[in-house]
């Protein structure tokens, strides 16, 4: 892939963003907004990011030796060039011309056809490599990672400070069908109150568009101590914040507690990339 190819992709992405809008296009590609901004501004981008965008836009990326041009102009293997007493830079066309002048070399001509066929097949196989690699990548969802979660002093709104450089790859097979791709955020669990369900340091993927409590389900809740992961239990007209670890106390939800999202997946970082 050349810089010219990347520049073409950047221009195409800019046009798409101007037509669709930044956030809708980001949701469609599964790429965080910050990474898209970095790409169109000319910063370096990872192959996984370029491949995800190219797939959505119906483009094909290829990394390797160029495959264009006349097949007859391709170079010969050195052994064949030597056997035909041709220069080391001779082409397939040169070899065919030499063989045509010598009727005694008809068998070798047939061999050259086989070589040509194998060359074409190898070129076709090389084109498939990026597609196969992207097929594996397409089974994952890139979720932006929030380094910090805070509550605004003026409005009380809970804000997730998502990193423009860091995203977590989560297999789509582990995400529930109700999880909206454009509303997913990843945070890191702290503490042992939810063991063994959620362990200290685990990654937790939230759907921030689903704050409505559901009995016995896991949610992220903003409290005076920050964001915590708890299981919600209904008790009459009230909800309780339940710790799965029996050594940690559970308590009723207070007036200042706020549900900020439903847990779509949780687990160790290694599992997120599996």
C-alpha positions in Angstrom: 0.0 0.0 0.0 1.5 3.4 -1.0 1.0 6.8 0.5 -0.9 7.8 -2.6 -3.4 4.9 -1.9 -3.8 6.1 1.7 -4.4 9.7 0.6 -7.1 8.4 -1.8 -8.8 6.6 1.1 -8.6 9.8 3.2 -10.2 11.9 0.5 -13.0 9.3 0.1 -13.6 9.2 3.8 -13.8 13.0 4.0 -16.5 12.9 1.2 -18.4 10.2 3.1 -18.3 12.2 6.3 -19.5 15.3 4.6 -22.4 13.4 3.1 -23.4 11.2 6.1 -22.0 13.0 9.1 -19.1 12.0 11.3 -20.9 10.0 14.0 -23.2 8.0 11.7 -20.3 7.1 9.5 -18.3 6.1 12.7 -21.1 3.9 13.9 -21.4 2.2 10.5 -17.7 1.4 10.3 -17.2 0.5 14.0 -14.3 3.0 14.3 -14.2 5.5 17.2 -14.9 9.1 16.2 -11.4 10.2 17.4 -9.7 7.7 15.2 -11.7 8.8 12.1 -10.7 12.5 12.9 -7.0 11.4 13.1 -7.2 9.6 9.8 -8.8 12.5 7.8 -6.4 15.0 9.4 -3.5 13.1 8.0 -2.2 11.2 11.0 -1.0 7.6 10.8 -3.6 4.8 11.0 -3.4 1.1 11.7 -4.2 -1.4 9.0 -7.2 -2.7 11.0 -8.7 0.8 10.9 -8.1 1.2 7.1 -9.4 -2.3 6.4 -12.6 -1.7 8.4 -13.3 1.6 6.6 -12.4 0.2 3.1 -14.8 -2.8 3.6 -17.7 -0.5 4.5 -17.0 1.7 1.5 -16.7 -1.2 -0.9 -12.9 -0.7 -1.5 -10.1 -3.3 -1.5 -6.8 -2.9 0.2 -3.7 -4.7 -1.1 -0.3 -4.9 0.5 2.5 -6.5 -1.5 4.2 -6.4 -4.9 2.2 -4.8 -7.7 0.2 -7.2 -9.7 -0.7 -4.9 -12.6 0.8 -4.9 -16.1 1.0 -7.3 -19.0 1.6 -10.9 -17.7 3.9 -11.5 -20.6 6.3 -8.8 -19.2 6.8 -10.6 -15.9 10.3 -11.8 -15.1 11.5 -15.4 -15.6 12.8 -17.6 -12.8 16.6 -17.5 -13.1 16.8 -21.3 -13.7 14.5 -21.1 -16.8 16.4 -18.0 -18.2 19.7 -19.9 -17.8 18.3 -23.0 -19.5 17.1 -21.0 -22.5 20.4 -19.0 -22.6 18.5 -15.8 -22.1 19.6 -12.7 -20.1 18.8 -12.7 -16.3 16.2 -9.9 -16.9 14.4 -11.8 -19.7 10.6 -11.9 -19.6 8.0 -14.5 -20.3 7.5 -13.1 -23.7 11.3 -13.4 -24.4 11.1 -17.1 -23.4 8.1 -17.8 -25.6 9.8 -16.2 -28.6 13.0 -18.2 -28.1 11.0 -21.5 -27.8 9.0 -20.7 -30.9 12.2 -20.6 -32.9 13.2 -24.1 -31.8 10.7 -26.9 -32.6 12.8 -29.3 -30.6 11.8 -27.4 -27.5 8.1 -28.1 -27.7 8.0 -29.8 -24.4 9.7 -26.9 -22.7 7.0 -24.7 -24.3 4.4 -26.7 -22.6 6.3 -26.4 -19.3 6.3 -22.6 -19.8 2.5 -22.6 -20.1 2.4 -24.5 -16.8 4.8 -21.9 -15.3 2.6 -19.1 -16.6 -0.5 -20.7 -15.1 1.1 -21.2 -11.7 2.3 -17.6 -11.8 -1.3 -16.4 -12.4 -2.6 -18.6 -9.6 0.0 -17.3 -7.2 -1.0 -13.7 -8.1 -4.6 -14.5 -7.5 -3.8 -16.1 -4.1 -1.8 -13.1 -3.1 -4.8 -10.9 -3.8 -6.9 -13.1 -1.4 -4.6 -12.7 1.6 -5.8 -9.3 2.7 -9.4 -10.4 2.2 -8.9 -13.4 4.4 -7.2 -11.3 7.0 -10.1 -8.8 7.0 -12.6 -11.6 7.3 -11.1 -12.4 10.7 -11.1 -8.7 11.6 -14.7 -8.2 10.6 -15.8 -10.6 13.4 -14.7 -8.1 16.1 -16.1 -4.7 17.2 -13.7 -1.9 18.1 -15.1 -0.3 21.3 -13.6 3.1 22.5 -12.0 3.0 25.9 -12.9 5.6 28.5 -9.9 6.5 30.6 -12.0 8.6 33.0 -15.7 9.0 34.0 -16.8 12.1 35.8 -20.0 14.0 36.6 -20.4 17.7 35.5 -20.8 20.0 38.5 -23.3 22.2 36.7 -25.7 19.7 35.2 -24.8 16.4 37.0 -24.5 14.7 33.6 -22.1 11.8 33.6 -19.4 12.1 31.0 -17.2 9.3 29.6 -13.8 10.7 28.5 -13.1 8.3 25.6 -9.5 8.0 24.3 -8.9 8.9 20.6 -5.9 6.5 20.5 -7.1 3.4 22.5 -9.9 1.1 21.5 -10.7 -2.5 22.7 -11.4 -5.3 20.1 -14.3 -7.4 21.3 -15.6 -10.4 19.4 -19.1 -9.7 18.1 -20.1 -13.2 19.1 -19.9 -12.3 22.8 -22.0 -9.2 22.5 -25.8 -9.5 23.0 -28.2 -8.5 20.1 -29.5 -5.5 22.0 -26.0 -3.8 22.2 -25.9 -0.8 20.0 -22.5 -0.4 18.3 -22.6 3.4 18.3 -23.3 3.6 22.1 -20.7 1.1 23.4 -18.0 2.3 25.8 -15.4 0.3 27.6 -14.3 1.0 31.2 -12.0 -0.9 33.6 -13.5 -2.5 36.7 -11.9 -1.6 40.1 -12.3 -3.6 43.3 -13.5 -7.1 44.2 -17.2 -6.4 45.1 -18.5 -8.2 42.0 -16.2 -11.3 42.1 -16.4 -13.8 40.6 -18.6 -12.2 37.9 -16.4 -9.2 37.4 -12.8 -9.2 38.7 -10.6 -6.3 39.6 -9.0 -5.0 36.4 -11.5 -6.6 34.0 -12.8 -4.8 31.0 -16.5 -3.9 31.0 -18.4 -2.9 27.8 -21.4 -0.7 28.4 -24.4 0.2 26.2 -25.0 3.8 27.4 -28.3 3.9 25.6 -29.9 1.4 28.0 -30.1 3.0 31.5 -33.5 1.6 32.3 -33.1 -0.9 35.2 -33.9 -4.6 34.7 -34.2 -7.1 37.5 -31.1 -9.3 38.1 -29.1 -7.7 35.3 -25.7 -6.0 35.5 -25.5 -2.2 35.1 -23.0 0.5 35.6 -24.1 3.0 38.2 -22.7 6.4 39.1 -22.4 6.9 42.8 -20.6 9.3 45.1 -17.5 7.0 44.7 -17.6 7.1 40.9 -18.9 4.4 38.5 -19.4 0.9 39.9 -20.8 -2.3 38.4 -23.7 -3.8 40.3 -26.5 -6.2 39.8 -29.9 -4.5 40.2 -32.6 -6.2 42.3 -36.2 -4.9 42.6 -37.6 -4.6 46.1 -41.2 -3.2 45.8 -40.9 0.3 44.4 -37.1 0.5 45.0 -34.0 -0.9 43.5 -31.1 -2.4 45.3 -27.4 -2.4 44.3 -26.3 -6.0 44.8 -22.7 -7.2 45.1 -22.1 -10.7 43.7 -19.2 -11.1 46.3 -21.0 -12.1 49.5 -18.3 -10.4 51.6 -19.2 -7.0 50.2 -22.5 -5.4 51.4 -25.4 -4.6 49.1 -27.5 -1.5 49.6 -30.6 0.3 48.2 -30.1 2.9 45.4 -29.9 6.4 46.7 -31.4 9.5 45.3 -27.9 10.6 43.9 -27.2 7.2 42.3 -27.7 7.1 38.5 -27.7 4.2 36.1 -25.5 5.1 33.2 -25.5 2.0 31.1 -26.2 -1.8 30.9 -23.3 -4.2 30.9 -23.0 -5.9 27.5 -19.8 -7.9 28.2 -17.1 -8.1 30.8 -13.9 -10.1 31.0 -10.1 -10.0 31.0 -8.3 -8.0 28.4 -6.8 -11.2 26.8 -10.3 -12.5 26.1 -11.3 -9.2 24.4 -8.7 -9.8 21.7 -9.4 -13.6 21.3 
